[in-house]
Amino acid sequence: MNPTILDSIGNTTLILLNKVVPPGHAKIFAKLEWQNPTGSMKDRMAVAVISRAEADGRLRPGDTVIEYTGGSTGASLALVCAAKGYPIHLVSSKAFSQEKLDHMAAYGAQLTLVPQEETPDGRGFTKRLFLDMIETARKLCEQPHTYWTDQLNNTDSIAGYASLGEEIWEQTNGQVDAFVQSVGTAASLRGVAAVLKRYNPKVKIIAVEPEESSVLSGRAPSAHDIEGIGIGYPPPLWDPAIVEEILSVKTAEAKEMARQLAGKEGVFAGTSSGGNVHAAIRIAQKLGPAATVVTLMIDSGLKYVSTDLYRSE
């Protein structure tokens, strides 16, 4: 069989962070998930949910794929649909970066944009916004010949991240003490955790969420500005039983760490990746220099150059 763009998904590089981690801490390795074709780890789940739906008949030739998305999942699904020949209709919002909206459209996706909720501090990501996007997608699925991937409820996405867990185990030679990952749908956390804990039940799984909306920690939802995570309520795929600790990170801390990663390590990533490293450093301090912590560079900083994360004035 001739290879396609979909065969380039996965097998991303694992690097050691050298300059942002203080002395006396555990080693922190970062998996460069922006090496996937759309620049995001979401390519892994997109292939899984489409392929599995094809296999069992939920998705048929000529059907239109429907999804609500902050942009990365949408771009990944649009890539897969372009490669496989399915039309796709995505629900998003101008609350997300223009790069993400343009990226989805470039793959041929039809976009419906939900109005952004006004908030006192101007932050764009609220529980209401996510619920409005979901409801809009649900209504689109009332049309015939549609398939709703429904990322927050679709367990197929968890299987899409099993390869990520296998790669981490192999690249660390099984020497991983903790895995740190932000929670959006929780699929990547669950997919990787299942693999790592199968190999070693003592691996610590650390969930990360925005401090401004730390609902996994039992606090009230509020607006924040970390794209792709923190939907304002525990996502349906969230499983607290697999997690040893939940850490909250302020938007400002996540953005500052993302900028440090770019300036000191040459690692150009998005805000949630900055949040991952900020949380990983806290875990690395607890575990000490003999330990190894792994986290993800979820997506590329190129998705955010028009935002205040990197935009030069």
C-alpha positions, 0 to 999 in steps of 0.5 A: 500500500502506498503511504499517505499523510496519515502514515506520518502521524506519531513517532514524535521526538522526546527531548530533555529540557535543559534550561527551564528546569532548576537544579536539584529537580527530576529530569523533565522530558517533553514529547514534541507532538507538534511534529504531527502533520497538523502541529498537534497531538490531536492527529492521533485521536482524529485517525482513531475516531474516524477509522473506528467509525468507518469500521463499524458503520457509524460513518458511511461514504458521503456522510458529513463529519460534525464536531465542536472544536477549539481548533486543534481537534477540528484541524486534525479531523479536517486533515483526516477527512480530506485524506479520506474524502469526507466533507466536514462541518466544524463548530468553533468560535472567534474566541480561539486563535485566527490561525486555528480557524484558518487552518481548519478552513484550509483543509476544506472544513465548513465553519460555523462560529458561535459568538464569544461570551463577554467576560469582565476581564476579556478572557474568552474560554467559559463553560457557556461558550463550550456548551453553546458550541456543543449544542450547535453541533448537536443540532447540525447532527439532526440533518441526515447523512451526518456523523458526530464525532463528539470528542468529549464523549467518544471513547474511541479517542482514548484508544488513539493515544495508546501509541503515545503511551507506548512511544513514551515507555520505549523512548524512556527505556521504561524509566518514567516516574511521572506523566504530566498532562493538561485536561481538555477532554481527558482522552490523552491523559487516559490513553497514556496512563493506561499504557504506562500503568500497565507497564508500571502501576507506580507511575504517577499520573498528574492532571493539569487544569487552569487555576481560574477554572479548577473544577477538577479540584472542586472549585467553581468554573470561571473564564480563563485564557488557556486554549484547549483545556478547562471546559468549565466542568469535569469532562465525561471522559475524566476518570479521577481514579487514574490520577495521583494529583491534580495541579492548577496553573494560572493563565499567566504562569502558563503563558510565561513558561511558554515564552521561556520555553521558546526563548531558553530552550528553542521549544515553540509551543502553545499555552497549554504546553507552558502549563504542562511544563510549569506543573511538571517542574513542581512535580520534579521538585517533589520527586528529586534529581533521581526521577524522570518526568514526562510531559507533552508539547501539545501543539505548536506555537505557530497556532498562536502567533496572532494572540497575546502569547507571542504577538509582538507589539 
